[in-house]
Structures are given as C-alpha cells and as structure tokens.
Amino acid sequence: MSLSFLIGCNNQEEKNNGFEWNVEKEKVHNQNRNDSTKISKKNWKADIGNINLNGKPLVNGVFPVPDYDLTDSTFVGLGNSGEWKGIKLEDKTIIYHSLYVTKCDVNKRFIPEKSNEVFFTIVGLTDSVDTKKFTHTRVNVTSRNHPHFTGQGSIRTKSSKIDFIAFLTADRNEYAIVNMRLFDLRVGRIVLIAPQKDGTFRSLQLESPILSSEEIDIHITELLKDKKVVDFFTQSGNI
C-alpha cells in the first residue's frame, strides 16, 4: 500500500476504525499520567498490593496509570503462550515465548478475523530445562502502558541468559531488545536466538503474517522443520 493512499484514507480509516493514535494524542496521554484525577483507582489498588522487586530482566515498577477508558474502552487484556518444557530439534532443545494482545479498538483494523494478535515471538536455544519449577525461563506481559503493549522475559542456559523486552505502540511501532540488540519488529516479529559455546550469540529474524496465539503454535511447529531454521539451531558452534 502506497504512502499516498494511506494519507488519502486517514480520515476514512479513523471513521471506520474509531481509533487513531498520533503525537498529539500521546501528549494528552502524558498529561493524563500527571493528572491525579485521571488515574485509575482500580489499577492502583490492584498494583500497590503486589509490589515485586524481583522482576526480570526489568522490575515491573508500580506507577499510577490513567484510566484505560480515556483512550480505549474495548480493551480486554494481554497474554503469552509458548513451550516451556522444550522441543527437541535433533540433539538440541528449543523453547519459545509469544506475547499477544487481545482484539480491541487499538488493533482491530489489523486483525478483523482474529481474537488476538501476537506482536513478538522469541525462539531460543537452551541446554538447561527445569521441568519441575521451570526456573530456566520466565515471561510476563503488562497492560500498564495502555494503549501501548509490552512484555519481557528470559531464557537461561547453563552458562548464559537470553533477556528480552518487546513492545507494540498504539501507532504500530514495534521493537524488541534481546541482550541489548535492537530488533525492529516491523520487518519480522519472530526472532531466533542461539547462544554459542564461546559466550556470544547468534540471531535470525524472520517475517511472518500477523498471527494469533493459536496460529503461532502451528507456525512455530512448521518453522522448526525448515532447513534454514534447523541449520541455524544445530550448527556446531551452538551450545
């Protein structure tokens, strides 16, 4: 779709979708953050009793947040899916996490036939899986940046760790940071990470259509049969 077409349809798109985000609305959102009369008492009450300084890789700080209905009254929630127990790929072990947001006014134009939208999937190689307490990995998502969506987590190996943070903004900018490497998710929402025996890492970013949490599981299963992906995870320098 050309840029000129997008510009020509902005007013119609806003009319049809009922939601548009821009810098001016971000300024209003910022003002609401600083206005005590706009703060969500419900969210504050829920968060203040659950302060946890052990979040990884970043602590989930408790901040007052504006009432969600100020920007979108249709929001339901976020979630994560994936495989924690490990998938065998020849002599290697793979786990993955997907972060998703449910359909709401913010994203419904992009997922008309889906119940939710996966905005980031990380597929990591590990040599350490704790099938009892699952201490080898963790993931969490938060809606407290609404109408922007964020999530984070980690995957441990015997000698290193994969840390990741990802976000999708209301104006469809989307990025992930994996061990301080920046990925622009607009060119691929799936990131493969392979820790190396020498302590370094290798990455492979892949394009995919917009997928739901149900679809991503099938997609990853098929992806792990692809020769390029298999070769990436099974090469000799990997852990």
PyMOL commands that set and color helices and strands:
alter all, ss='L'
color gray80, all
select helices_A, chain A and resi 3-17+23-33+36-38+41-48+68-70+185-187+213-223+227-234
alter helices_A, ss='H'
color red, helices_A
select strands_A, chain A and resi 78-89+92-102+116-126+137-142+149-156+161-168+174-178+181-184+190-195+201-206
alter strands_A, ss='S'
color yellow, strands_A
deselect
rebuild
show_as cartoon
